[in-house]
Amino acid sequence: MPQYQQHASWKLEGGGQIMDLETAVKDGILGGGGGGGGLLPGKDATLVPVAEKPNLRNMIEELYSEVEDAPSVFICPISLEPMVDPVTLITGQTYERANILKWFSMGHLTCPTTMQELWDDAVTPNRTLCQLINAWFSQRYLQMKKRSENVQGRATELIQTLKKAKGQARVQALKELHKIVVAHAPVNTSVVDFAGVTLLSSLLGPFTSHAVGSEVIAIIVNLTLDSDTKANLMQPAKISLVVDLLNEGTIDTKINCTRLIEMLMWERSFRSEVVPSLSLLVALLRLVKDKRHPNGVAAGLSLLKDIGSHEQVRSLMVSIGAVPQLAELLSNPKWELKFIEPALQILDDLSTIPDGLLALKDCHQIIPTAVRLLMHASEACTHHALSVLWAVCKLALDECAFLAVEAGLAAKLLLVLQSGCNPEMKQRAAELLKLCSHNYSLTVFISKCKLTRTMQ
């Protein structure tokens, strides 16, 4: 039976070959550095096992970001993932045991890589390769843990620095802490444990510079906040700073401000008097209007949708021109569902108040846009568009129903009735279809429905 052939990449410079695992690890082959990988130098310079080393599969999962750098010989040709239990066929090709056995169970009697027919489907454990894989991932796992410990230590140092630093030194410390928190999720717990959240919250106030405030908020939105911290962040002076930054900050700062306010709004102790802020609403509409930054548009719409759920703020939204601005946004057929759905929901909410309904009726883009979005993106979009159309047509039947039918509403309503939408939506569609038919003769209305002769 052919034996497993050593891969050319395992040869050392100068023509030597790897004779055993200790030599491989010590010499740092396969991208490794000196000093082991699962093996550490003992007092007598020999390599000794690391205590309580995690199993290979767990290490691979934790090192997912480094898997792409793994030597190609570690990768199973079938799954294209690192092997944990490599076995070799008589062809000399190596695979993950579970993958090749599954291949055989499907009736294949060939080598998946070479497609050679096999006269023997026996598999031989490739212990040398298994040890090398373990060594490679063990080394990187230890390096990752060391980096993590160093990063957590640095985060703790920065928190201590922030207690004393002023001016530009404070800004620089915050910038570095922000990078660490974003790049290393486990550090978030350390920041919380070392009272970092309390310290960061204390830096927000009426006299906080925008440079400091922007960095503090960027860090806070990446942390897990408890109820007490959220309650502290709801102080009027802190909210006022967040709103100022939402108006005047960079696009990233504006997005972070919307995320922070959303986090606070979901807290039970959230004070609803925060949302009827003219400055806040103006800032959000500006964010939604800035089409250069789609992520900003999405963030602004998301927060506007949440704020629109509070009845006391809807009239204010209408008064600053939310309806025509949202209608203009929806008129762009290139917007994705994440933009369309919240915008329609906001308009649906505004249609529940008299001045909102009047604004919808007077906006010439609303009816054709809402008709176009029926049965277009999602059931939620259809629900909101149908609700808006029902409201405006009921308000001004002669004017709005005519415009809606001319825009193709009748045919769209028939699609709703034939779809798998919920019964409530179908009932509303039937009522609206009947409402719109009053201004037409039967023959004309049937033609507006675009029915075939058979369907008629």
C-alpha positions, -999 to 999 in steps of 0.1 A, spaced: 0 0 0 15 34 -9 26 54 21 17 90 27 41 113 9 56 142 28 46 175 13 74 195 -4 66 226 17 77 207 48 113 205 36 137 228 55 160 252 38 192 236 26 174 203 17 169 189 51 136 173 61 115 173 92 123 142 112 98 146 141 73 169 157 98 185 181 121 195 153 92 209 133 79 230 162 113 241 174 124 252 139 93 272 134 82 255 102 48 260 85 48 297 95 55 290 132 80 308 153 104 293 177 92 283 211 65 258 205 28 257 199 11 236 224 47 229 236 67 253 257 104 253 265 112 236 299 141 244 322 163 220 304 154 235 270 132 205 261 97 210 250 69 202 275 32 202 270 11 231 279 -13 223 308 -50 222 300 -46 230 263 -80 233 246 -88 207 219 -80 214 183 -115 219 171 -121 246 197 -89 263 189 -98 264 152 -132 279 160 -116 307 181 -89 313 155 -114 316 126 -98 349 115 -64 331 110 -77 300 93 -71 316 59 -34 317 67 -31 280 75 -8 260 52 -28 244 24 -18 209 35 -39 214 66 -70 220 46 -94 192 36 -99 192 -2 -135 183 4 -147 208 30 -119 234 24 -116 237 62 -87 227 85 -85 190 93 -89 177 129 -86 140 121 -67 137 89 -66 103 71 -47 92 40 -60 71 11 -39 47 -9 -35 75 -35 -15 95 -10 -42 122 -7 -53 133 27 -88 142 39 -107 149 71 -120 114 82 -157 124 84 -156 140 50 -140 111 31 -162 85 49 -193 105 38 -179 105 3 -176 67 4 -211 64 19 -225 82 -11 -213 53 -33 -181 69 -46 -152 46 -50 -127 72 -63 -103 97 -48 -121 131 -47 -89 150 -57 -74 128 -84 -106 109 -93 -85 77 -94 -105 45 -89 -97 29 -55 -91 -8 -52 -91 -4 -14 -111 22 5 -90 18 37 -80 51 54 -48 55 74 -46 80 103 -20 106 93 -6 112 128 23 133 117 1 158 99 -23 157 128 5 167 152 17 194 129 -18 209 126 -21 207 164 13 224 168 5 252 143 -29 261 158 -16 257 194 11 282 188 -13 307 173 -38 301 200 -12 309 227 -2 340 207 -38 351 205 -43 346 243 -11 366 250 -22 394 227 -56 394 244 -40 396 278 -18 425 266 -48 443 250 -69 440 282 -39 453 302 -36 482 279 -73 489 281 -70 490 319 -41 514 316 -61 537 293 -90 538 318 -65 548 345 -51 575 322 -85 589 315 -90 597 351 -62 622 350 -56 632 313 -69 665 300 -72 681 266 -55 663 236 -41 636 258 -76 626 268 -87 626 232 -58 603 222 -64 579 251 -101 577 240 -92 571 204 -69 542 214 -95 527 237 -121 530 210 -99 510 186 -92 484 212 -129 480 221 -139 477 184 -112 452 175 -113 430 206 -147 421 219 -135 404 251 -121 438 262 -156 451 266 -161 431 297 -128 444 311 -139 480 305 -172 473 323 -155 455 352 -130 482 358 -157 509 361 -148 522 327 -184 527 317 -190 549 347 -159 569 339 -168 573 303 -204 584 312 -189 610 336 -170 626 307 -203 635 290 -218 668 300 -225 705 291 -188 714 290 -176 683 270 -158 691 238 -171 675 206 -138 657 201 -141 640 235 -179 634 232 -176 618 198 -150 593 211 -168 585 243 -201 578 225 -182 556 199 -169 535 228 -201 533 248 -222 520 219 -199 490 217 -203 481 253 -230 462 272 -247 487 295 -267 480 326 -299 498 336 -281 522 360 -257 533 333 -284 539 309 -304 559 335 -272 580 340 -269 586 303 -305 599 302 -296 630 321 -307 661 302 -272 676 299 -259 643 284 -288 640 260 -283 676 249 -247 668 241 -257 637 221 -282 658 201 -256 685 194 -232 658 181 -260 644 160 -263 678 144 -227 687 140 -205 656 142 -190 635 114 -211 608 97 -197 581 120 -204 602 151 -240 608 139 -246 571 134 -232 564 169 -255 590 184 -285 574 168 -274 540 181 -270 554 216 -304 570 216 -320 538 204 -303 518 231 -317 542 257 -352 542 242 -356 505 248 -349 510 285 -380 508 307 -369 540 326 -366 560 293 -383 594 297 -405 601 267 -400 638 271 -366 633 254 -380 626 220 -401 657 213 -369 676 206 -370 699 175 -332 698 173 -332 660 174 -358 656 147 -342 681 124 -308 663 128 -324 630 119 -341 644 88 -308 659 77 -292 625 82 -320 608 61 -316 634 34 -279 629 30 -279 602 3 -241 602 1 -240 580 32 -265 551 30 -255 538 64 -265 572 78 -298 571 60 -305 537 75 -295 548 110 -317 580 108 -347 561 95 -344 535 122 -344 561 150 -372 582 133 -393 550 132 -388 544 169 -395 580 177 -426 580 155 -442 554 178 -446 582 204 -478 601 195 -467 634 211 -439 637 185 -458 631 153 -472 666 148 -437 680 152 -424 656 126 -451 668 102 -444 704 109 -407 701 99 -415 685 66 -410 648 73 -438 637 48 -424 652 16 -388 642 25 -398 606 31 -419 606 0 -389 618 -20 -367 591 -5 -393 564 -14 -396 576 -49 -361 563 -56 -366 528 -69 -330 518 -61 -334 519 -23 -332 486 -5 -358 471 18 -339 484 49 -347 519 37 -382 513 23 -398 495 53 -390 521 81 -399 550 58 -433 535 50 -439 527 86 -432 563 96 -456 576 70 -482 551 82 -478 564 118 -481 600 106 -514 591 87 -530 585 121 -531 622 130 -551 649 112 -522 672 101 -502 641 90 -531 629 69 -534 663 52 -497 664 45 -499 630 29 -528 641 7 -510 673 -4 -478 655 -13 -481 646 -50 -455 618 -47 -473 598 -20 -500 581 -40 -480 568 -71 -451 558 -48 -474 539 -24 -491 522 -53 -457 511 -67 -446 497 -34 -477 475 -30 -466 438 -34 -432 451 -42 -407 445 -13 -422 427 16 -456 420 33 -448 447 59 -442 473 31 -475 463 15 -493 466 48 -480 501 54 -485 513 18 -521 499 18 -528 517 51 -515 550 38 -535 547 6 -567 538 25 -563 568 47 -558 594 20 -584 579 -3 -610 579 25 -601 616 33 -605 628 -3 -622 601 -23 -628 620 -56 -593 634 -58 -571 607 -43 -590 576 -55 -588 589 -91 -550 595 -88 -545 561 -72 -565 541 -98 -547 560 -126 -514 549 -110 -525 513 -112 -540 507 -78 -568 485 -89 -545 459 -105 -523 459 -74 -552 454 -51 -563 424 -71 -527 410 -66 -531 415 -28 -564 397 -28 -549 367 -47 -517 366 -25 -510 348 7 -512 380 27 -530 379 61 -569 382 61 -568 417 76 -548 431 46 -570 413 21 -601 428 38 -586 463 36 -576 457 0 -612 446 -9 -627 477 9 -603 500 -9 -610 484 -43 -647 489 -37 -641 525 -26 -621 533 -57 -647 518 -81 -674 544 -72 -661 569 -97 -661 546 -127 -685 526 -147 -681 488 -145 -666 485 -179 -641 513 -174 -631 500 -139 -626 465 -153 -602 479 -178 -584 497 -150 -579 464 -133 -562 451 -164 -582 419 -163 -581 394 -191 -614 385 -209 -614 351 -191 -610 367 -157 -637 392 -165 
